[in-house]
Each structure stands twice: as structure tokens, then as C-alpha cells.
Amino acid sequence: MSGVYVTGELAVHLERAQELIYRHLTACALCATDRHCYERSLAEGLFARYGLLPRRTPGLTRRPPRSDWDA
């Protein structure tokens, strides 16, 4: 397995792609679709091109527990 050298410019592009993935994380309400949207697919493709994986945050897609105080 070989490593990937990430230049400063590529790091900026990957960070933007990561932010886009977070914004479009679940069924995309931003793009009014119930599937992965085109923008998210492009962002994931950037990571795939360099053999990298986007960062994951466990539990990020879970809804917060509903409290009895919310009406």
C-alpha cells in the first residue's frame, strides 16, 4: 500500500469536501431528495480519487433525546 502526499491546496479542497459531506449528511433536505445528492457524491469522489476516506463522527446523524420540557 502506498501513501498519498497531500499538498496544501489539496488539503483545502478536502476540507471543503468534508464540510459539504457534513452539510449533506443524511437524506438531503438541502437538495430536496431522499437519497445522496449529486454534490455529496462529488465530494465523496474527491476522497475516493486519492484513496482517502472522509472523517466520520459517530452518532452525528442521531437525533438528540427528546425531553419532556419540549412542547
Secondary structure, DSSP 8 states (H G I E B T S, - for coil): -------HHHHHHHHHHHHHHHHT-SS-TTTT-SS--HHHHHHHHHHHHTT------TTTTS-----TT--
